[in-house]
Amino acid sequence: MTQTIERPVEQPGTAPVPDHPHYTLGSLTMVGLVGTLVALAIAIAALMITAGRNSVDDALVSEKVDTALASAALPAALETSPDPGGSVIPEFVPKADLALAPADEVNVATAPEMPPPSARTTQAIVEVDFEIVEGITRIDPDGVEFDTWGFKVADGGTDVVSGTPGPVIRARVGDVLRLTVTNPATNTHPHNIDLHAVTGQGGGAADTTVAPGETKTIEARLLYPGFFMYHCAYGDVPAHISHGMYGGILVDPETPLPAVDHEWYVVQSEFYTTGTEPGVVELDRQAVTDENPTYVVFNGAKGAIAGDNALQMNVGEKARIYFVNAGLNLDSNFHPIGSHWDAVYPEAALLNPPLRGSQTTLVPAGGGVVVDMIGQVPSTIVLVDHALSRVFDKGALGLVVVNGDQQPEIFEAIGSSGDDQTAETGDGETPATGVAVSLLPGSFEAQPMDAADEFADDESPGDFSINVLTIEAGTTVTWTNDDPGMLHTVTDVDETFDSGFLNEGDSWSYTFDEPGEYEYFCAPHPWMRAKVIVEG
Ligand SMILES: [Cu+2]
């Protein structure tokens, strides 16, 4: 279907005359340059006068002049660019001369995996066959299901039921992507694909629109390296994206990024649903308009990067995350709790040098980022959108478990000191009287923040050995961290008590004198929750 958009025709000679001075970008740049040069001249003159008055030798003067000139030079990134105004697009090998990428090269993978980097140094044709998936899938482990639409690798099989997020594509800059999109006859909606890596009408959307039963193919030269979003751009585009039609495509630069130990693919996105009750929920189209999502998730479902699916690395290793914020509407404030981004390639624009040592990187809707992080200490790094309501209330949480030996030169829990109501009892000791609660092995394993079995005796995965503890006023409770290699806390939600970090084997006690109900949690693993009820 073709749409014609009519715009008013501009009549020559009728352009309005501006009623105020009209600066062009060029004239503003000239004003800036002249100002800089004048300031520089004054600075140099001042240096020379000072130098002369103090009889400082000429060498020092010229050194200071050089320093002044250097500080007025181009930013480092531009200075190192051979031709800041020139093209960064590689020379093409003509399509007719291109071979297919080698058969053993992997160009697609399913989240959170990435295809390995290509061993090629030459351009090639990369063939990718996608099929569109429509179907009811679980978006919340509590049993909430939704009609997700998405993409999968076309293999004729029906085992992949969720195409949200779609597979990640990997190719090299200068390659030709030959992308085929099939919409199986069993589907009920037309779709297409708009790849932000593709230069052409609608990023390919105009020429990939496929009704159920149709197949279309495009060939697109990949002009710029980077990590790009793709999405369906058919019809009510916000609705198609909100049903789950998005993914990422990595275009590697000609000079690859430095090698790392792990590469992962993570997509942030939003679901706008008519509710959060178990069962099938519908798209709330008004909530889409209002930009008020029910869920904000990583990799297509709440808890998709948690529990058994948490990412794993070892102390001393470096991991790289290729991250797309599919939106639909929210910017992402992507942050690793308890770590840093060792390197950030802003906007995933891989022609540019990375920022080093960042805390939170802003990823616009429809944008991406590439970040490196190092597993410095054994811990669980929590990936979040640091607009934290989206974590605690809507699901934007992923876990990276770092395994290995404690690194006290980097982090060490020294324990608590001198609180009247608390007593450090040391490794594994339990006081003679009172109640003992264990932080169970594996208690860091994530679960939804509002898990239905949170306070049940058979909670799975279990966290505190007693989920609801009822005691008399005056009773001392001692918690012991029995979770190997993990740091935990015992922290009252109302801030009445807080253990500070407990290493494996550490115990901490608190005497409850005031009747009431005390809900507590672990600060680094906030889904670990339990209660103490103190009777009068
Ligand atoms: Cu679609």
Boltz pocket constraint, residues with backbone or C-beta under 6 A from the ligand:
constraints:
  - pocket:
      binder: B
      contacts: [[A, 149], [A, 190], [A, 191], [A, 192], [A, 232], [A, 233], [A, 234], [A, 240], [A, 245]]
      max_distance: 6.0
